[in-house]
């Protein structure tokens, strides 16, 4: 199975939030937003992109520590 991989470099906009979904077994969900510098505009200012991210399961638990 092929997966897409994205590497984002930026700053967290606030503390990541972890919660748990109850189902057959409890699953961790981590939500965070990263501020990444975008492109430089004609007037010289840099546009900032805000990317919302989610991680699930073991990835969420290890990313939160």
N, C-alpha and C positions, 0 to 999 in steps of 0.2 A: 504494500500500500504506500503510495506517495503522499507526503505531507508538505505543505508549504511552510517555509521557515522565514520569519521576519526578525530582524535585530533592530531594536529601537534604542536610541541613546537620547536621554533627556533627564528631566527632573520630575520627581513625584510632586503632584500638586497638593496632596494631603496624605495622611496616614492611610495605608491600605486597610480595607475592611474585610474581615473574614466572617462568614456565617456558615451554617450547616443546613442542608436539605435533608429532610427525613423521607425515606422511601424504604426499599427492601433493606438497605443499610444506609447509615448516615454518611453523607458526602460533603466535604468541605468545598466552599466556593469563596474565592478571593477576588475582590473588585478593587481596581486602582486606576488612576488616570496619570498619564505621563505627558508633560509639556515638552515638545520637541521643536527646535528651531526649524523653520521652513525655509522658504526662498527669500531672497533679498528683492525688495520692491524697487521700482524705478527711482523713488525718492530716497533710497538708501536705508530705509527701515527694514527690519526683519519680521516676517509674519510668523507667529507661533501656532503650531498645530497641537491640539489636545486630543490624545488618543486614549479611549476607554478600553481597558483590558479586563479579562476574566480568566481565572485559572481554576481547575477543578481537581478534586481528589488529593493525592499525595503531592502533586505539583503545587497546589494551593497551600498546603500545610508547610512544605519546605520553603516556599517563596516568602512566606510571612515571617519566618524566623530571622 
